[in-house]
Amino acid sequence: MSYSEIGYEVRDGIATVTLDRPEHMNAYTFVMRNEMLRVFDEIDADDAVRAVVVTGAGRAFCAGADLSGGGRTFDKEQSTDMFAGEDDVLEDGTPRDGGGTVALRIARCLKPVIGAFNGAAVGVGVTMTLPMDVRLASEKAKFGFVFARRGIVTEAASSWFLPRIVGISQAMEWAATGRVFDAQEALAGRLVSRVLAPDELLPAAYGLAREIADNTSAVSVAAIRRLMWSGLSAPSPWDSHVADSRLMAALGGGADAQEGVTSFLEKRPADFPMRVTGDLPAEVPDWPTR
């Protein structure tokens, strides 16, 4: 597929998605929204992709919504850029938040996703990354949940994701003030797991992706990702135990489990034969559900 507002390449099992409007600090548009949905469909359909790194072109990660439309940018009667389009509405006819459709698509991805914040990540530029599994930041990165300063609300399902990642008090401090904060505060608040020098950011992200791609079963990682994320809203540990048990039974006799044990005993690298597109068990949780 060809893309106009994002870049996409796959090299040695690692996909790179680059938000690519550097002259506009990679501000989010309806085109970018649609391309992000398409690229994650492409990622899930490609068994050659074992892990994903998402970053930005130029000096920003994503400066948030493109506000060039002026004061009516978030008016559903005037703007299509912030919404999912006339063909994608809630049961009551309300147009779906466009950032939320991207966040939920990333949440549903079957490959681990690593966010590499090379610069400013504001508004939807940070909320759409919350379903990513790991977030790394350059020392130059800045963050802002600025919605209350624009007269709107937190979107992209961030009212679900953000408190689970950083805790409710930290989430409310950032969202209620709407202030922009630096990478060290993001690290202290557990929004990101590491802060690195700018020239170390992508090597660190690719190093983590490489470790996944070289050493693990793609089917196991996909199943674990769904177990972990769906488990955040499991009613009790029993429900997680049921999900674990079903997948242990489904995968325990499979070719990847046999190869994983055999390669360990033979002290050699594993060569896992199973593929996400054809071998993912039905027991993998269907998450997030609509």
C-alpha positions in Angstrom: 0.0 0.0 0.0 1.1 3.6 -0.5 0.7 6.3 2.1 0.9 10.1 2.0 1.0 11.2 5.6 2.8 8.3 7.2 5.9 6.3 6.3 6.0 2.5 6.5 8.7 0.0 6.0 9.5 -3.5 7.2 13.1 -4.6 7.7 14.3 -7.9 9.3 11.0 -8.5 11.0 10.5 -5.0 12.4 8.0 -2.6 11.0 8.5 1.2 11.3 5.5 3.5 11.2 6.5 7.2 10.9 4.1 10.0 11.3 5.2 12.1 8.3 4.0 15.7 8.1 7.2 17.3 9.4 6.3 20.7 8.1 3.2 20.6 10.3 4.9 18.9 13.3 3.0 15.7 12.1 -0.3 17.2 13.1 -3.1 14.7 13.0 -5.6 14.7 10.1 -8.4 12.6 8.7 -6.0 11.3 6.1 -3.5 10.3 8.8 -6.3 8.6 10.8 -7.3 6.5 7.8 -3.7 5.6 7.0 -3.0 4.5 10.5 -6.0 2.2 10.4 -4.8 0.7 7.1 -1.2 0.3 8.2 -2.1 -1.7 11.3 -4.3 -3.9 9.1 -1.3 -4.4 6.9 0.9 -5.2 10.0 -1.5 -7.8 11.3 -1.8 -9.5 7.9 2.0 -9.8 7.5 3.6 -12.7 9.3 7.1 -11.2 8.5 6.3 -8.4 11.0 7.2 -9.4 14.6 7.3 -6.0 16.3 6.3 -2.4 15.4 8.1 0.9 16.2 6.1 4.1 15.8 7.9 7.5 15.7 7.7 10.9 14.0 9.5 12.6 11.2 11.4 15.8 11.9 11.4 17.5 15.3 8.0 16.4 16.6 6.3 13.1 17.3 2.8 14.6 16.7 1.6 18.1 17.7 -2.0 16.9 18.1 -4.9 17.8 15.9 -4.3 20.0 12.9 -6.0 23.2 14.0 -5.7 25.0 10.6 -9.4 24.8 10.3 -9.8 27.4 13.0 -12.3 27.6 15.9 -14.7 25.1 14.3 -12.0 22.3 14.2 -13.9 20.2 16.7 -17.4 21.0 15.6 -19.0 17.8 14.2 -21.1 19.8 11.9 -18.1 21.6 10.3 -15.2 19.2 10.6 -14.6 15.7 9.4 -10.9 15.6 10.4 -11.6 14.9 14.1 -14.3 12.3 13.5 -14.5 8.9 11.9 -16.8 9.9 9.0 -20.5 9.6 8.2 -20.3 5.8 7.8 -18.9 5.2 11.3 -21.3 6.3 14.0 -22.4 5.1 17.4 -25.8 3.5 17.8 -27.4 6.8 18.6 -25.9 8.4 15.4 -23.1 10.3 17.1 -20.0 10.3 14.9 -17.1 8.3 16.5 -14.1 10.2 17.7 -11.4 9.6 15.0 -8.5 9.4 17.5 -10.4 6.7 19.3 -10.7 4.5 16.2 -6.9 4.6 15.9 -6.3 3.9 19.5 -8.7 0.9 19.5 -7.0 -0.4 16.3 -3.6 -0.2 17.9 -5.1 -1.9 21.0 -6.4 -4.7 18.8 -3.0 -5.2 17.1 -1.5 -8.7 17.4 2.1 -7.5 17.3 3.9 -5.6 20.2 4.0 -1.9 19.5 6.8 0.4 20.7 6.3 4.2 20.7 9.5 6.2 20.2 8.8 9.9 21.1 11.4 11.9 19.2 9.7 15.3 20.1 6.5 16.9 21.1 3.5 14.6 21.6 0.4 16.6 22.4 -3.4 15.9 22.4 -4.1 13.0 20.1 -0.4 12.8 19.5 0.0 11.3 23.0 -3.5 9.7 23.6 -3.4 7.5 20.5 -0.1 6.0 21.8 -1.5 4.8 25.2 -2.4 1.3 23.8 1.2 0.9 22.7 3.0 -1.7 24.9 6.2 0.3 25.5 6.9 4.1 25.2 10.4 5.5 25.1 11.2 9.2 25.0 14.0 11.4 23.7 15.2 14.0 26.2 13.7 16.5 23.8 10.2 15.1 24.0 7.3 17.0 25.6 3.8 15.9 26.4 0.5 17.5 26.9 -3.1 16.3 27.6 -4.2 19.8 26.6 -7.9 19.1 26.0 -9.4 21.2 28.8 -7.4 24.2 27.5 -9.2 23.7 24.1 -12.7 23.4 25.6 -13.0 19.6 24.8 -12.4 16.3 26.6 -9.8 13.6 26.7 -10.4 11.3 23.7 -9.0 8.2 22.0 -10.3 6.1 24.9 -7.7 7.8 27.1 -10.1 8.0 30.0 -9.8 4.2 30.1 -6.1 3.8 29.2 -4.4 6.7 31.0 -5.5 6.0 34.6 -4.5 2.3 34.1 -1.0 3.3 33.0 -0.2 6.2 35.4 -2.9 6.0 38.1 -5.9 8.2 38.5 -4.3 11.0 40.4 -1.5 11.5 37.9 -4.0 11.2 35.0 -6.2 13.9 36.5 -3.4 16.2 37.3 -2.2 16.2 33.7 -5.7 16.2 32.2 -7.2 18.9 34.5 -4.3 21.3 34.1 -3.7 20.6 30.4 -0.1 21.7 30.9 2.8 20.6 28.7 5.5 18.7 30.6 8.9 17.3 29.8 10.2 13.8 29.4 11.6 13.5 32.9 8.1 14.2 34.3 6.7 11.7 31.9 9.2 9.1 33.2 8.4 9.9 36.9 4.7 9.6 36.1 5.3 6.2 34.3 3.9 7.4 31.0 7.3 6.4 29.4 9.6 3.7 30.6 12.9 5.3 29.5 14.3 8.7 28.6 17.2 8.6 26.2 19.6 11.0 24.3 18.1 11.8 20.9 20.6 9.7 19.0 19.9 6.7 21.3 16.1 6.7 21.0 15.6 4.7 17.8 18.5 2.3 18.5 16.9 1.5 21.9 13.5 1.0 20.3 14.9 -1.2 17.6 17.0 -3.1 20.1 13.8 -4.0 22.1 12.0 -4.9 18.9 14.9 -7.1 17.8 14.9 -9.0 21.1 11.3 -9.8 20.6 11.7 -10.8 17.0 14.7 -13.0 17.5 13.7 -14.9 20.6 10.0 -15.4 20.9 7.0 -17.2 19.3 4.9 -14.7 17.4 1.7 -16.6 18.4 2.7 -16.6 22.1 3.4 -12.8 22.0 0.1 -12.1 20.3 -1.8 -14.3 22.9 0.1 -12.7 25.8 -0.6 -9.2 24.5 -4.3 -9.9 24.4 -4.2 -11.6 27.9 -2.4 -8.7 29.5 -4.5 -5.9 28.0 -7.9 -7.6 28.4 -6.9 -8.6 32.0 -6.8 -5.0 33.0 -10.6 -5.0 33.1 -11.1 -8.6 34.1 -13.7 -8.8 37.0 -11.4 -11.0 39.1 -8.2 -13.1 39.0 -10.4 -16.1 38.4 -11.4 -14.7 35.0 -7.8 -14.3 34.1 -7.1 -17.8 35.3 -9.8 -19.1 33.0 -8.3 -17.3 30.0 -4.8 -18.4 30.9 -5.9 -22.0 31.3 -7.7 -22.1 27.9 -4.7 -20.8 26.1 -2.2 -23.0 28.0 -4.3 -26.0 26.9 -4.6 -24.7 23.3 -0.9 -23.9 22.8 0.8 -26.4 25.2 0.7 -29.3 22.6 1.4 -27.1 19.7 4.5 -26.9 17.4 5.8 -23.7 19.0 5.7 -25.1 22.5 7.5 -28.3 21.3 10.2 -26.2 19.5 10.6 -23.8 22.5 11.3 -26.6 24.9 13.4 -28.7 22.5 15.6 -25.7 21.5 16.2 -24.9 25.1 17.3 -28.4 25.9 19.5 -28.6 22.8 21.0 -25.2 23.7 20.2 -23.6 20.2 18.1 -20.7 19.0 14.5 -21.6 18.5 12.8 -21.6 15.1 9.2 -21.3 15.8 7.0 -22.5 13.0 3.5 -21.2 13.9 2.2 -18.0 12.3 -0.2 -15.4 13.7 -2.4 -15.3 10.5 -3.1 -19.0 10.5 -2.3 -20.5 13.9 -3.8 -18.1 16.5 -6.1 -20.1 18.7 -9.7 -19.3 19.0 -9.2 -19.0 22.8 -7.3 -15.7 22.4 -9.5 -13.0 23.9 -11.5 -10.9 21.5 -10.4 -7.5 22.8 -11.3 -4.7 22.8 -14.9 -5.6 22.0 -17.4 -3.1 20.7 
